[in-house]
Amino acid sequence: MHERHWQKSSFSGDDSNCVEVRVEVDLLELRESDDSDVILHTTPAAFAGLLTTIKSGELNLPA
């Protein structure tokens, strides 16, 4: 089995606190670099649906 590597978000810049992701075919994992023991697990399809909803403005998130 190969080691999957965490990829830092391109939006994080040089900041050491950032979102990191690693992806397999049917698994997507997310973590915050300053709390790397907490890992969220989801599917790529579910995460894509969340991003689509966020981008559409349907969640009324603060700017």
Secondary structure, DSSP 8 states (H G I E B T S, - for coil): ------EE-GGGTT-SS-EEEEE-SS-EEEEETTEEEEEEEE-HHHHHHHHHHHHHTTT----
